Amino acid sequence: MPFNGIEYSINEQNTVILLKKACPYCDKSYQSNQKAANHIVSIHQKKVDRLVSGNRSFGMYNKANIQKYERLGFSIVVHYGCVSCKETFAVKEALRKHCDLIHIISSQPGNGYLKYFV
C-alpha cells in the first residue's frame, strides 16, 4: 500500500511494521546501514557484507513515523533490518544469528582492526 511515495507494510488490522536499523550484537541503533556496518567493524571486530541499497518495503522506525502512525490509530510492530541484505526479523536474536551465518566476511578479535575494508 503506497503511502507518501513509499510502500509501507500495513495489514488489514491497522498494524504497521517499522524497520529499525540496529546492531545485531548490542543495543546501538543507526540511521543508516553504512553507520551500522562501520560500528560492527570497529566495536565488534566483525566485517559484514554491506547492503548496496537500503530500499525496503517498510517505513523506518523513528520518532516522526511512530507519532504519525499512532495518531492515525495504527499498532506499531518493530522489525530489525539486516545491514547486508533486505531480510528483516521480528526478533533481534534472529538477526544476530542470520548475520553470523550468512554475512560475516572476517572476524579478528583482539586489536579491533581488520585487514580488509570496503
Summary of the structure (lengths in Angstrom):
residues: 118
radius of gyration: 15.6
end to end distance: 35.2
largest distance: 50.4
contacts: 317
relative contact order: 0.22
helix: 28%
strand: 27%
